[in-house]
Amino acid sequence: MDLFSTGLIEITDDEFALISKLIYDKVGINLTDKKKSLVKGRLNKLVKDLNFKTFKEYYNFVVNDLTGQSLINLVDKISTNHSYFFREKDHFDYLKDYILKEIVEKQKLLNSNQIKIWCAGCASGEEAYTIAMIINEFFGLDMPKWDVKILATDISITTLKAATEGIYIKDKVVGIPENLKTKYFKNIDSEHIQVSDSLKKMILFKRLNLMNEDFPFKGKFNMIFCRNVMIYFDKETKDKLVTRFYRYIENDGYLFIGHSESLGRETLFFKYIKPALYKRMYI
Ligand SMILES: C[S@@+](CC[C@H](N)C(=O)[O-])C[C@H]1O[C@@H](n2cnc3c(N)ncnc32)[C@H](O)[C@@H]1O
């Protein structure tokens, strides 16, 4: 090895263009030229482990793998799955203080005890478990009277596996209030805690690609959380996705997005409520 070499396989502009187009076409993630070194860094070990000398060889392998497994592995490496409990906390405060009350009133009028929530782009589960804790705390002893379903989906298999296990490093769950940590988590060992079965039971984790033209849902959701996901999409992809979300939210239902994201033109379908929170309009 060259004394000054990093030991990393280099990626050419053409190779980067091929891989970024594949990712864009399959999962909508928009890898601009600035992401070239990120792609090189995140894929290097995978490419080497597969004994390829170049990214072009690796690319050919992925597109010719008819099982689709290599593409799944590629997306797992490229997607950014960072998340944490009570992220953008004012969303959860608003959920507790306003939205749940409103939904309860509405469902009572409809003679329904159902609340359906979709957490789209749930990463390792922190967001879905936070919602579950808020709902449990809100209903308290009345919880068994309500049929609350949280669907949590992501494209990344690795991250969904972590979400389903619900095991987290103690040092990284600082956002959870102590009383909730005691109530909804159990100690696994000196470094890890695990989410209680009572929260797990409320959530169904599933792999789902948000780029699908249609989603296989029977009913509509009272709320969709899609936070810090569309930040990786370009405007066209985001506009189309928000239009699809519209079809799957109840009238007067809510769409939560990340605080660094905005809806722009599509607010025709959604009314702005507060930063990163929109309500579905009747049209
Ligand atoms: C940064 S995380 C956001 C996690 C959580 N919503 C939050 O705000 O903390 C973004 C997630 O979006 C997922 N994602 C990206 N593209 C996707 C797609 N096309 N379909 C489904 N999930 C996708 C990634 O795998 C990743 O886990």
The ligand as an SDF file (V2000), in Angstrom:
LIG
                    3D

 27 29  0  0  0  0  0  0  0  0999 V2000
  -33.2580   11.0620    9.8820 C   0  0  0  0  0  0  0  0  0  0  0  0
  -34.3530    9.7220    9.9770 S   0  0  0  0  0  0  0  0  0  0  0  0
  -35.7580   10.4670   10.7600 C   0  0  0  0  0  0  0  0  0  0  0  0
  -36.2680    9.6610   11.9090 C   0  0  0  0  0  0  0  0  0  0  0  0
  -37.4420   10.2790   12.6880 C   0  0  0  0  0  0  0  0  0  0  0  0
  -38.5710   10.5180   11.8420 N   0  0  0  0  0  0  0  0  0  0  0  0
  -37.0170   11.5210   13.3880 C   0  0  0  0  0  0  0  0  0  0  0  0
  -37.4500   12.6230   13.0350 O   0  0  0  0  0  0  0  0  0  0  0  0
  -36.2160   11.4140   14.3320 O   0  0  0  0  0  0  0  0  0  0  0  0
  -34.8890    9.5470    8.2830 C   0  0  0  0  0  0  0  0  0  0  0  0
  -35.4500    8.1720    7.9780 C   0  0  0  0  0  0  0  0  0  0  0  0
  -36.1150    8.1970    6.7030 O   0  0  0  0  0  0  0  0  0  0  0  0
  -35.9330    6.9390    6.0980 C   0  0  0  0  0  0  0  0  0  0  0  0
  -36.1950    7.0080    4.6500 N   0  0  0  0  0  0  0  0  0  0  0  0
  -35.4820    7.6670    3.7140 C   0  0  0  0  0  0  0  0  0  0  0  0
  -36.0040    7.4500    2.4880 N   0  0  0  0  0  0  0  0  0  0  0  0
  -37.0740    6.6410    2.6680 C   0  0  0  0  0  0  0  0  0  0  0  0
  -38.0270    6.0540    1.7820 C   0  0  0  0  0  0  0  0  0  0  0  0
  -37.9740    6.2540    0.4670 N   0  0  0  0  0  0  0  0  0  0  0  0
  -38.9890    5.2830    2.3070 N   0  0  0  0  0  0  0  0  0  0  0  0
  -39.0530    5.0660    3.6470 C   0  0  0  0  0  0  0  0  0  0  0  0
  -38.1810    5.5780    4.5290 N   0  0  0  0  0  0  0  0  0  0  0  0
  -37.1970    6.3650    4.0480 C   0  0  0  0  0  0  0  0  0  0  0  0
  -34.4860    6.6060    6.4200 C   0  0  0  0  0  0  0  0  0  0  0  0
  -34.2060    5.2190    6.3050 O   0  0  0  0  0  0  0  0  0  0  0  0
  -34.3550    7.1280    7.8550 C   0  0  0  0  0  0  0  0  0  0  0  0
  -34.5300    6.1200    8.8050 O   0  0  0  0  0  0  0  0  0  0  0  0
  1  2  1  0
  2  3  1  0
  2 10  1  0
  3  4  1  0
  4  5  1  0
  5  6  1  0
  5  7  1  0
  7  8  2  0
  7  9  1  0
 10 11  1  0
 11 12  1  0
 11 26  1  0
 12 13  1  0
 13 14  1  0
 13 24  1  0
 14 15  1  0
 14 23  1  0
 15 16  2  0
 16 17  1  0
 17 18  1  0
 17 23  2  0
 18 19  1  0
 18 20  2  0
 20 21  1  0
 21 22  2  0
 22 23  1  0
 24 25  1  0
 24 26  1  0
 26 27  1  0
M  CHG  2   2   1   9  -1
M  END
$$$$
